[in-house]
Structure formats: C-alpha cells, structure tokens
Amino acid sequence: MVSEILMGFDETTLAYDLQRAHSADIWFLRARFFLWGIIATTGGFLIGHGIAAAGVNLYAMVWDGFWEMWYGLW
C-alpha cells in the first residue's frame, strides 16, 4: 500500500515488469532507489545534527537508562 502511494506501483506489477524489463527501466529503478536513499540519508543526518545542536545527548541518556534498569533489577 505504501509503495503504491509513494512509487505508483505495487509488488506484483514490479515483479512482472522486472521479468520483461528493458535496460532503461532498470536504470530508472536504480535511479529512484539512489534518489530516495540520498534524500533519506541526508534527512537522517539533518535530524541527528538538529538533536545534537539542541543539546540532547542520546548516548548518555541510553547509557544512564541502561544502568538504572540494571540496578533496578537487583
């Protein structure tokens, strides 16, 4: 369902097309993959840097939470 909304085709159509795909079709599939990969990676880095710039230290929070949970077990 999500792929139909985002990409315009479903898994069955993709499997059928890949069986009879032209080399240009494969190139466009790869280009779409790389485009969304670059967008997702860049967005992830921007979100991560924004969290750090806001002063939130996720590593320290996870580490402290781990030890609080560990000592809470005993």
Buried (B, 14 or more C-beta within 10 A) or exposed (E): EEEEEEEEEEEEEBEEBEEEBEEEEEEEBEEEEEEEEEEEEEEEEEEEEEEEEEEEEEEEEEEEEEEEEEEEEE
